[in-house]
Amino acid sequence: MIDLASFTVGLGTIALQLNQAVPEDKFQAFHLALERETDPDEWALFVAGDAVSPGAVKRFGWKWMPTVPELLDALQVYRGREPLTVEATRAYERVLGARRYTPEGGGAWVYRDVIEQCGVAAGVAFLAAGGHEAFQTTRQEERRREAFVEAYMAEARAAPAGRLTIPGLLAQIAGGAISADDAKRLVSEIEKRAAELPAAPPSGQEGP
């Protein structure tokens, strides 16, 4: 958790580097949204950078003040997670691979299959992009992809638990539909998720 003073110093630095004026009420509104998302030490390093990583403005190439969702995404990347846009595109590719094929009916996308294999966020984005009817044709594919990515990112921010799931990847492994590269990404994702988990309490003690 971060206090208002520490947060304001960091956000003010970002504003100065971008030559943007930020009113006091905006500092307070941003702090309200982000106070439980970081702490003073991380925020200071995120903004200023260190020997390993450049400061946030330089690293993310902002030209205007970032929004709250953009700051949240940037913090996730700073912690080592892939950019949400990359994850959303990967989710889109997984949905393409979730097609169910039968000799009688040909290829079809079933919402339940998308949820099970790709997660809730992908399911929401699948419907937002037009569902089965949109995915069964190559017409306006770029528009479909853009609609999916936009909806996926919005849903992933609102409900992170529904993001591209490890259970979904495991289901594809069981079905023989996952490549060696995807298996490597699975291991990487498990490592990232494990690093984000709180440490287990010592044996014989209960957690908070």
Rosetta constraint file for C-alpha pairs under 8 A:
AtomPair CA 1 CA 35 HARMONIC 5.36 0.50
AtomPair CA 1 CA 36 HARMONIC 4.54 0.50
AtomPair CA 1 CA 37 HARMONIC 6.52 0.50
AtomPair CA 1 CA 38 HARMONIC 5.49 0.50
AtomPair CA 1 CA 39 HARMONIC 4.70 0.50
AtomPair CA 1 CA 40 HARMONIC 7.55 0.50
AtomPair CA 2 CA 6 HARMONIC 6.74 0.50
AtomPair CA 2 CA 7 HARMONIC 6.42 0.50
AtomPair CA 2 CA 35 HARMONIC 5.05 0.50
AtomPair CA 2 CA 36 HARMONIC 6.74 0.50
AtomPair CA 2 CA 38 HARMONIC 6.14 0.50
AtomPair CA 2 CA 39 HARMONIC 4.45 0.50
AtomPair CA 2 CA 40 HARMONIC 5.33 0.50
AtomPair CA 3 CA 7 HARMONIC 6.22 0.50
AtomPair CA 3 CA 35 HARMONIC 6.87 0.50
AtomPair CA 3 CA 39 HARMONIC 7.98 0.50
AtomPair CA 3 CA 40 HARMONIC 7.38 0.50
AtomPair CA 4 CA 8 HARMONIC 5.91 0.50
AtomPair CA 4 CA 28 HARMONIC 7.37 0.50
AtomPair CA 4 CA 31 HARMONIC 6.30 0.50
AtomPair CA 4 CA 35 HARMONIC 7.75 0.50
AtomPair CA 5 CA 9 HARMONIC 6.37 0.50
AtomPair CA 6 CA 10 HARMONIC 6.62 0.50
AtomPair CA 6 CA 40 HARMONIC 5.94 0.50
AtomPair CA 7 CA 11 HARMONIC 6.18 0.50
AtomPair CA 7 CA 31 HARMONIC 6.65 0.50
AtomPair CA 7 CA 35 HARMONIC 7.90 0.50
AtomPair CA 7 CA 40 HARMONIC 7.07 0.50
AtomPair CA 7 CA 43 HARMONIC 7.24 0.50
AtomPair CA 8 CA 12 HARMONIC 5.69 0.50
AtomPair CA 8 CA 27 HARMONIC 6.22 0.50
AtomPair CA 8 CA 31 HARMONIC 7.77 0.50
AtomPair CA 9 CA 13 HARMONIC 6.22 0.50
AtomPair CA 10 CA 14 HARMONIC 6.48 0.50
AtomPair CA 10 CA 43 HARMONIC 6.86 0.50
AtomPair CA 10 CA 44 HARMONIC 6.20 0.50
AtomPair CA 10 CA 47 HARMONIC 5.99 0.50
AtomPair CA 11 CA 15 HARMONIC 6.23 0.50
AtomPair CA 11 CA 27 HARMONIC 7.43 0.50
AtomPair CA 11 CA 47 HARMONIC 7.84 0.50
AtomPair CA 12 CA 16 HARMONIC 6.14 0.50
AtomPair CA 12 CA 22 HARMONIC 7.62 0.50
AtomPair CA 13 CA 17 HARMONIC 6.18 0.50
AtomPair CA 13 CA 47 HARMONIC 7.48 0.50
AtomPair CA 14 CA 18 HARMONIC 6.28 0.50
AtomPair CA 14 CA 47 HARMONIC 6.97 0.50
AtomPair CA 14 CA 56 HARMONIC 7.81 0.50
AtomPair CA 14 CA 57 HARMONIC 6.60 0.50
AtomPair CA 14 CA 65 HARMONIC 7.53 0.50
AtomPair CA 15 CA 19 HARMONIC 5.91 0.50
AtomPair CA 15 CA 20 HARMONIC 4.97 0.50
AtomPair CA 15 CA 21 HARMONIC 6.52 0.50
AtomPair CA 15 CA 22 HARMONIC 6.78 0.50
AtomPair CA 15 CA 65 HARMONIC 6.50 0.50
AtomPair CA 16 CA 20 HARMONIC 6.15 0.50
AtomPair CA 16 CA 21 HARMONIC 7.71 0.50
AtomPair CA 17 CA 57 HARMONIC 7.36 0.50
AtomPair CA 18 CA 57 HARMONIC 7.76 0.50
AtomPair CA 18 CA 62 HARMONIC 7.71 0.50
AtomPair CA 18 CA 63 HARMONIC 6.33 0.50
AtomPair CA 18 CA 64 HARMONIC 6.32 0.50
AtomPair CA 18 CA 65 HARMONIC 6.98 0.50
AtomPair CA 20 CA 64 HARMONIC 7.26 0.50
AtomPair CA 20 CA 65 HARMONIC 6.88 0.50
AtomPair CA 22 CA 26 HARMONIC 6.37 0.50
AtomPair CA 22 CA 27 HARMONIC 7.09 0.50
AtomPair CA 23 CA 27 HARMONIC 6.81 0.50
AtomPair CA 24 CA 28 HARMONIC 6.53 0.50
AtomPair CA 25 CA 29 HARMONIC 6.12 0.50
AtomPair CA 26 CA 30 HARMONIC 6.03 0.50
AtomPair CA 27 CA 31 HARMONIC 6.08 0.50
AtomPair CA 28 CA 32 HARMONIC 6.11 0.50
AtomPair CA 29 CA 33 HARMONIC 6.49 0.50
AtomPair CA 30 CA 34 HARMONIC 6.14 0.50
AtomPair CA 30 CA 68 HARMONIC 6.56 0.50
AtomPair CA 31 CA 35 HARMONIC 5.23 0.50
AtomPair CA 33 CA 68 HARMONIC 7.22 0.50
AtomPair CA 34 CA 38 HARMONIC 7.01 0.50
AtomPair CA 34 CA 68 HARMONIC 7.60 0.50
AtomPair CA 34 CA 72 HARMONIC 7.85 0.50
AtomPair CA 35 CA 39 HARMONIC 7.67 0.50
AtomPair CA 37 CA 72 HARMONIC 7.81 0.50
AtomPair CA 38 CA 42 HARMONIC 6.45 0.50
AtomPair CA 38 CA 43 HARMONIC 6.33 0.50
AtomPair CA 39 CA 43 HARMONIC 5.96 0.50
AtomPair CA 40 CA 44 HARMONIC 6.04 0.50
AtomPair CA 41 CA 45 HARMONIC 6.40 0.50
AtomPair CA 42 CA 46 HARMONIC 5.92 0.50
AtomPair CA 43 CA 47 HARMONIC 6.13 0.50
AtomPair CA 44 CA 48 HARMONIC 6.02 0.50
AtomPair CA 44 CA 49 HARMONIC 7.87 0.50
AtomPair CA 45 CA 49 HARMONIC 4.97 0.50
AtomPair CA 45 CA 50 HARMONIC 6.55 0.50
AtomPair CA 45 CA 55 HARMONIC 7.50 0.50
AtomPair CA 46 CA 55 HARMONIC 6.18 0.50
AtomPair CA 46 CA 56 HARMONIC 5.88 0.50
AtomPair CA 46 CA 75 HARMONIC 7.45 0.50
AtomPair CA 46 CA 78 HARMONIC 7.03 0.50
AtomPair CA 47 CA 55 HARMONIC 5.10 0.50
AtomPair CA 47 CA 56 HARMONIC 4.98 0.50
AtomPair CA 47 CA 57 HARMONIC 7.43 0.50
AtomPair CA 48 CA 54 HARMONIC 7.18 0.50
AtomPair CA 48 CA 55 HARMONIC 4.45 0.50
AtomPair CA 48 CA 56 HARMONIC 6.85 0.50
AtomPair CA 49 CA 53 HARMONIC 5.36 0.50
AtomPair CA 49 CA 54 HARMONIC 4.46 0.50
AtomPair CA 49 CA 55 HARMONIC 3.82 0.50
AtomPair CA 49 CA 56 HARMONIC 6.86 0.50
AtomPair CA 50 CA 54 HARMONIC 6.15 0.50
AtomPair CA 50 CA 55 HARMONIC 7.31 0.50
AtomPair CA 53 CA 59 HARMONIC 7.65 0.50
AtomPair CA 54 CA 58 HARMONIC 6.26 0.50
AtomPair CA 54 CA 59 HARMONIC 5.59 0.50
AtomPair CA 55 CA 59 HARMONIC 5.94 0.50
AtomPair CA 56 CA 60 HARMONIC 5.89 0.50
AtomPair CA 56 CA 61 HARMONIC 7.99 0.50
AtomPair CA 56 CA 74 HARMONIC 7.87 0.50
AtomPair CA 57 CA 61 HARMONIC 5.63 0.50
AtomPair CA 57 CA 62 HARMONIC 5.49 0.50
AtomPair CA 58 CA 62 HARMONIC 7.31 0.50
AtomPair CA 60 CA 74 HARMONIC 7.48 0.50
AtomPair CA 62 CA 66 HARMONIC 6.93 0.50
AtomPair CA 66 CA 70 HARMONIC 5.63 0.50
AtomPair CA 66 CA 71 HARMONIC 6.20 0.50
AtomPair CA 67 CA 71 HARMONIC 6.21 0.50
AtomPair CA 68 CA 72 HARMONIC 6.21 0.50
AtomPair CA 69 CA 73 HARMONIC 6.13 0.50
AtomPair CA 69 CA 157 HARMONIC 7.38 0.50
AtomPair CA 70 CA 74 HARMONIC 6.06 0.50
AtomPair CA 71 CA 75 HARMONIC 6.11 0.50
AtomPair CA 72 CA 76 HARMONIC 6.39 0.50
AtomPair CA 73 CA 77 HARMONIC 6.40 0.50
AtomPair CA 73 CA 83 HARMONIC 6.93 0.50
AtomPair CA 73 CA 84 HARMONIC 6.58 0.50
AtomPair CA 74 CA 78 HARMONIC 6.06 0.50
AtomPair CA 74 CA 83 HARMONIC 7.68 0.50
AtomPair CA 75 CA 79 HARMONIC 6.28 0.50
AtomPair CA 76 CA 80 HARMONIC 6.62 0.50
AtomPair CA 76 CA 81 HARMONIC 5.53 0.50
AtomPair CA 76 CA 82 HARMONIC 7.70 0.50
AtomPair CA 76 CA 83 HARMONIC 7.58 0.50
AtomPair CA 77 CA 81 HARMONIC 4.71 0.50
AtomPair CA 77 CA 82 HARMONIC 5.74 0.50
AtomPair CA 77 CA 83 HARMONIC 5.72 0.50
AtomPair CA 80 CA 192 HARMONIC 7.53 0.50
AtomPair CA 81 CA 192 HARMONIC 6.97 0.50
AtomPair CA 82 CA 86 HARMONIC 6.60 0.50
AtomPair CA 82 CA 87 HARMONIC 6.76 0.50
AtomPair CA 83 CA 87 HARMONIC 6.48 0.50
AtomPair CA 84 CA 88 HARMONIC 5.99 0.50
AtomPair CA 84 CA 153 HARMONIC 6.59 0.50
AtomPair CA 85 CA 89 HARMONIC 6.24 0.50
AtomPair CA 85 CA 149 HARMONIC 7.06 0.50
AtomPair CA 85 CA 153 HARMONIC 7.10 0.50
AtomPair CA 86 CA 90 HARMONIC 6.18 0.50
AtomPair CA 87 CA 91 HARMONIC 6.08 0.50
AtomPair CA 87 CA 164 HARMONIC 7.52 0.50
AtomPair CA 88 CA 92 HARMONIC 6.24 0.50
AtomPair CA 88 CA 148 HARMONIC 7.87 0.50
AtomPair CA 88 CA 149 HARMONIC 5.23 0.50
AtomPair CA 88 CA 152 HARMONIC 5.93 0.50
AtomPair CA 88 CA 153 HARMONIC 6.41 0.50
AtomPair CA 89 CA 93 HARMONIC 6.38 0.50
AtomPair CA 89 CA 149 HARMONIC 6.28 0.50
AtomPair CA 90 CA 94 HARMONIC 6.31 0.50
AtomPair CA 91 CA 95 HARMONIC 6.23 0.50
AtomPair CA 91 CA 118 HARMONIC 6.57 0.50
AtomPair CA 91 CA 122 HARMONIC 6.21 0.50
AtomPair CA 91 CA 164 HARMONIC 6.29 0.50
AtomPair CA 92 CA 96 HARMONIC 6.38 0.50
AtomPair CA 92 CA 122 HARMONIC 7.31 0.50
AtomPair CA 92 CA 145 HARMONIC 7.16 0.50
AtomPair CA 92 CA 148 HARMONIC 6.93 0.50
AtomPair CA 92 CA 149 HARMONIC 7.22 0.50
AtomPair CA 93 CA 97 HARMONIC 6.45 0.50
AtomPair CA 94 CA 98 HARMONIC 6.27 0.50
AtomPair CA 94 CA 117 HARMONIC 7.89 0.50
AtomPair CA 94 CA 118 HARMONIC 6.53 0.50
AtomPair CA 95 CA 99 HARMONIC 7.32 0.50
AtomPair CA 95 CA 114 HARMONIC 6.10 0.50
AtomPair CA 95 CA 118 HARMONIC 6.70 0.50
AtomPair CA 95 CA 122 HARMONIC 7.34 0.50
AtomPair CA 95 CA 126 HARMONIC 7.60 0.50
AtomPair CA 96 CA 135 HARMONIC 7.66 0.50
AtomPair CA 98 CA 109 HARMONIC 6.74 0.50
AtomPair CA 98 CA 113 HARMONIC 6.67 0.50
AtomPair CA 98 CA 114 HARMONIC 6.11 0.50
AtomPair CA 98 CA 117 HARMONIC 7.03 0.50
AtomPair CA 99 CA 107 HARMONIC 6.04 0.50
AtomPair CA 99 CA 108 HARMONIC 5.42 0.50
AtomPair CA 99 CA 109 HARMONIC 4.78 0.50
AtomPair CA 99 CA 110 HARMONIC 7.39 0.50
AtomPair CA 100 CA 107 HARMONIC 5.55 0.50
AtomPair CA 100 CA 108 HARMONIC 5.19 0.50
AtomPair CA 100 CA 109 HARMONIC 5.94 0.50
AtomPair CA 100 CA 110 HARMONIC 7.23 0.50
AtomPair CA 101 CA 105 HARMONIC 7.25 0.50
AtomPair CA 101 CA 106 HARMONIC 5.21 0.50
AtomPair CA 101 CA 107 HARMONIC 4.28 0.50
AtomPair CA 101 CA 108 HARMONIC 6.26 0.50
AtomPair CA 102 CA 106 HARMONIC 5.05 0.50
AtomPair CA 102 CA 107 HARMONIC 6.58 0.50
AtomPair CA 107 CA 136 HARMONIC 7.59 0.50
AtomPair CA 108 CA 132 HARMONIC 6.54 0.50
AtomPair CA 108 CA 136 HARMONIC 7.02 0.50
AtomPair CA 109 CA 113 HARMONIC 7.46 0.50
AtomPair CA 109 CA 114 HARMONIC 7.46 0.50
AtomPair CA 109 CA 131 HARMONIC 7.56 0.50
AtomPair CA 109 CA 132 HARMONIC 5.15 0.50
AtomPair CA 109 CA 135 HARMONIC 7.54 0.50
AtomPair CA 109 CA 136 HARMONIC 7.90 0.50
AtomPair CA 110 CA 114 HARMONIC 6.44 0.50
AtomPair CA 110 CA 132 HARMONIC 7.10 0.50
AtomPair CA 111 CA 115 HARMONIC 6.30 0.50
AtomPair CA 111 CA 123 HARMONIC 6.45 0.50
AtomPair CA 111 CA 126 HARMONIC 7.86 0.50
AtomPair CA 111 CA 131 HARMONIC 7.79 0.50
AtomPair CA 112 CA 116 HARMONIC 6.16 0.50
AtomPair CA 113 CA 117 HARMONIC 5.97 0.50
AtomPair CA 114 CA 118 HARMONIC 5.48 0.50
AtomPair CA 114 CA 119 HARMONIC 6.95 0.50
AtomPair CA 114 CA 122 HARMONIC 7.00 0.50
AtomPair CA 114 CA 123 HARMONIC 5.65 0.50
AtomPair CA 114 CA 126 HARMONIC 7.89 0.50
AtomPair CA 115 CA 119 HARMONIC 4.61 0.50
AtomPair CA 115 CA 120 HARMONIC 5.18 0.50
AtomPair CA 115 CA 122 HARMONIC 6.82 0.50
AtomPair CA 115 CA 123 HARMONIC 5.13 0.50
AtomPair CA 116 CA 120 HARMONIC 7.97 0.50
AtomPair CA 116 CA 167 HARMONIC 7.74 0.50
AtomPair CA 116 CA 168 HARMONIC 5.78 0.50
AtomPair CA 116 CA 171 HARMONIC 7.92 0.50
AtomPair CA 117 CA 165 HARMONIC 7.66 0.50
AtomPair CA 117 CA 167 HARMONIC 7.27 0.50
AtomPair CA 117 CA 168 HARMONIC 3.83 0.50
AtomPair CA 117 CA 169 HARMONIC 6.57 0.50
AtomPair CA 117 CA 171 HARMONIC 6.26 0.50
AtomPair CA 117 CA 172 HARMONIC 6.87 0.50
AtomPair CA 118 CA 122 HARMONIC 5.85 0.50
AtomPair CA 118 CA 123 HARMONIC 7.32 0.50
AtomPair CA 118 CA 163 HARMONIC 7.98 0.50
AtomPair CA 118 CA 164 HARMONIC 5.39 0.50
AtomPair CA 118 CA 165 HARMONIC 5.99 0.50
AtomPair CA 118 CA 168 HARMONIC 5.10 0.50
AtomPair CA 118 CA 169 HARMONIC 7.37 0.50
AtomPair CA 119 CA 123 HARMONIC 6.40 0.50
AtomPair CA 119 CA 162 HARMONIC 5.50 0.50
AtomPair CA 119 CA 163 HARMONIC 5.83 0.50
AtomPair CA 119 CA 164 HARMONIC 5.15 0.50
AtomPair CA 119 CA 165 HARMONIC 5.33 0.50
AtomPair CA 119 CA 168 HARMONIC 6.56 0.50
AtomPair CA 120 CA 124 HARMONIC 6.21 0.50
AtomPair CA 120 CA 162 HARMONIC 4.65 0.50
AtomPair CA 120 CA 163 HARMONIC 6.64 0.50
AtomPair CA 120 CA 164 HARMONIC 7.82 0.50
AtomPair CA 121 CA 125 HARMONIC 6.19 0.50
AtomPair CA 121 CA 152 HARMONIC 5.51 0.50
AtomPair CA 121 CA 155 HARMONIC 5.48 0.50
AtomPair CA 121 CA 156 HARMONIC 5.80 0.50
AtomPair CA 121 CA 159 HARMONIC 7.82 0.50
AtomPair CA 121 CA 162 HARMONIC 5.06 0.50
AtomPair CA 121 CA 163 HARMONIC 5.33 0.50
AtomPair CA 121 CA 164 HARMONIC 7.11 0.50
AtomPair CA 122 CA 126 HARMONIC 5.88 0.50
AtomPair CA 122 CA 148 HARMONIC 8.00 0.50
AtomPair CA 122 CA 152 HARMONIC 5.93 0.50
AtomPair CA 122 CA 162 HARMONIC 7.97 0.50
AtomPair CA 122 CA 163 HARMONIC 7.21 0.50
AtomPair CA 122 CA 164 HARMONIC 6.95 0.50
AtomPair CA 123 CA 127 HARMONIC 6.43 0.50
AtomPair CA 124 CA 128 HARMONIC 6.23 0.50
AtomPair CA 124 CA 151 HARMONIC 7.18 0.50
AtomPair CA 124 CA 152 HARMONIC 7.03 0.50
AtomPair CA 124 CA 155 HARMONIC 7.31 0.50
AtomPair CA 125 CA 129 HARMONIC 6.01 0.50
AtomPair CA 125 CA 147 HARMONIC 7.51 0.50
AtomPair CA 125 CA 148 HARMONIC 4.80 0.50
AtomPair CA 125 CA 149 HARMONIC 7.13 0.50
AtomPair CA 125 CA 150 HARMONIC 7.80 0.50
AtomPair CA 125 CA 151 HARMONIC 4.85 0.50
AtomPair CA 125 CA 152 HARMONIC 4.93 0.50
AtomPair CA 125 CA 155 HARMONIC 7.77 0.50
AtomPair CA 126 CA 130 HARMONIC 6.60 0.50
AtomPair CA 126 CA 131 HARMONIC 5.27 0.50
AtomPair CA 126 CA 148 HARMONIC 6.15 0.50
AtomPair CA 127 CA 131 HARMONIC 4.42 0.50
AtomPair CA 128 CA 147 HARMONIC 6.78 0.50
AtomPair CA 128 CA 148 HARMONIC 6.50 0.50
AtomPair CA 128 CA 151 HARMONIC 6.50 0.50
AtomPair CA 129 CA 134 HARMONIC 6.94 0.50
AtomPair CA 129 CA 144 HARMONIC 5.34 0.50
AtomPair CA 129 CA 145 HARMONIC 7.32 0.50
AtomPair CA 129 CA 147 HARMONIC 5.14 0.50
AtomPair CA 129 CA 148 HARMONIC 5.02 0.50
AtomPair CA 129 CA 151 HARMONIC 7.88 0.50
AtomPair CA 130 CA 134 HARMONIC 4.81 0.50
AtomPair CA 130 CA 135 HARMONIC 7.29 0.50
AtomPair CA 130 CA 144 HARMONIC 7.40 0.50
AtomPair CA 131 CA 135 HARMONIC 6.37 0.50
AtomPair CA 132 CA 136 HARMONIC 6.01 0.50
AtomPair CA 133 CA 137 HARMONIC 7.30 0.50
AtomPair CA 134 CA 144 HARMONIC 7.12 0.50
AtomPair CA 135 CA 144 HARMONIC 7.89 0.50
AtomPair CA 137 CA 141 HARMONIC 7.79 0.50
AtomPair CA 140 CA 144 HARMONIC 6.28 0.50
AtomPair CA 141 CA 145 HARMONIC 6.14 0.50
AtomPair CA 142 CA 146 HARMONIC 6.20 0.50
AtomPair CA 143 CA 147 HARMONIC 6.14 0.50
AtomPair CA 144 CA 148 HARMONIC 6.14 0.50
AtomPair CA 145 CA 149 HARMONIC 6.13 0.50
AtomPair CA 146 CA 150 HARMONIC 6.10 0.50
AtomPair CA 147 CA 151 HARMONIC 6.14 0.50
AtomPair CA 148 CA 152 HARMONIC 5.92 0.50
AtomPair CA 149 CA 153 HARMONIC 6.12 0.50
AtomPair CA 150 CA 154 HARMONIC 6.36 0.50
AtomPair CA 151 CA 155 HARMONIC 6.15 0.50
AtomPair CA 152 CA 156 HARMONIC 5.90 0.50
AtomPair CA 153 CA 157 HARMONIC 6.18 0.50
AtomPair CA 154 CA 158 HARMONIC 6.29 0.50
AtomPair CA 155 CA 159 HARMONIC 5.87 0.50
AtomPair CA 155 CA 160 HARMONIC 7.61 0.50
AtomPair CA 155 CA 162 HARMONIC 7.89 0.50
AtomPair CA 156 CA 160 HARMONIC 4.83 0.50
AtomPair CA 156 CA 161 HARMONIC 7.67 0.50
AtomPair CA 156 CA 162 HARMONIC 6.50 0.50
AtomPair CA 156 CA 163 HARMONIC 5.47 0.50
AtomPair CA 159 CA 163 HARMONIC 7.64 0.50
AtomPair CA 164 CA 168 HARMONIC 7.39 0.50
AtomPair CA 165 CA 169 HARMONIC 6.54 0.50
AtomPair CA 166 CA 170 HARMONIC 6.18 0.50
AtomPair CA 166 CA 186 HARMONIC 7.03 0.50
AtomPair CA 166 CA 189 HARMONIC 7.79 0.50
AtomPair CA 166 CA 190 HARMONIC 7.55 0.50
AtomPair CA 167 CA 171 HARMONIC 6.15 0.50
AtomPair CA 168 CA 172 HARMONIC 6.49 0.50
AtomPair CA 169 CA 173 HARMONIC 6.34 0.50
AtomPair CA 169 CA 178 HARMONIC 7.66 0.50
AtomPair CA 169 CA 186 HARMONIC 7.02 0.50
AtomPair CA 170 CA 174 HARMONIC 6.20 0.50
AtomPair CA 171 CA 175 HARMONIC 6.27 0.50
AtomPair CA 172 CA 176 HARMONIC 6.10 0.50
AtomPair CA 172 CA 177 HARMONIC 5.04 0.50
AtomPair CA 172 CA 178 HARMONIC 5.53 0.50
AtomPair CA 173 CA 177 HARMONIC 5.99 0.50
AtomPair CA 173 CA 178 HARMONIC 5.33 0.50
AtomPair CA 173 CA 183 HARMONIC 7.91 0.50
AtomPair CA 178 CA 182 HARMONIC 5.98 0.50
AtomPair CA 178 CA 183 HARMONIC 6.77 0.50
AtomPair CA 179 CA 183 HARMONIC 6.25 0.50
AtomPair CA 180 CA 184 HARMONIC 6.33 0.50
AtomPair CA 181 CA 185 HARMONIC 6.34 0.50
AtomPair CA 182 CA 186 HARMONIC 6.15 0.50
AtomPair CA 183 CA 187 HARMONIC 6.47 0.50
AtomPair CA 184 CA 188 HARMONIC 6.32 0.50
AtomPair CA 185 CA 189 HARMONIC 6.01 0.50
AtomPair CA 186 CA 190 HARMONIC 6.19 0.50
AtomPair CA 187 CA 191 HARMONIC 6.29 0.50
AtomPair CA 188 CA 192 HARMONIC 6.28 0.50
AtomPair CA 189 CA 193 HARMONIC 6.09 0.50
AtomPair CA 190 CA 194 HARMONIC 5.99 0.50
AtomPair CA 191 CA 195 HARMONIC 6.20 0.50
AtomPair CA 192 CA 196 HARMONIC 6.49 0.50
AtomPair CA 193 CA 197 HARMONIC 6.61 0.50
AtomPair CA 200 CA 207 HARMONIC 7.37 0.50
AtomPair CA 201 CA 205 HARMONIC 6.00 0.50
AtomPair CA 201 CA 206 HARMONIC 6.39 0.50
AtomPair CA 201 CA 207 HARMONIC 5.63 0.50
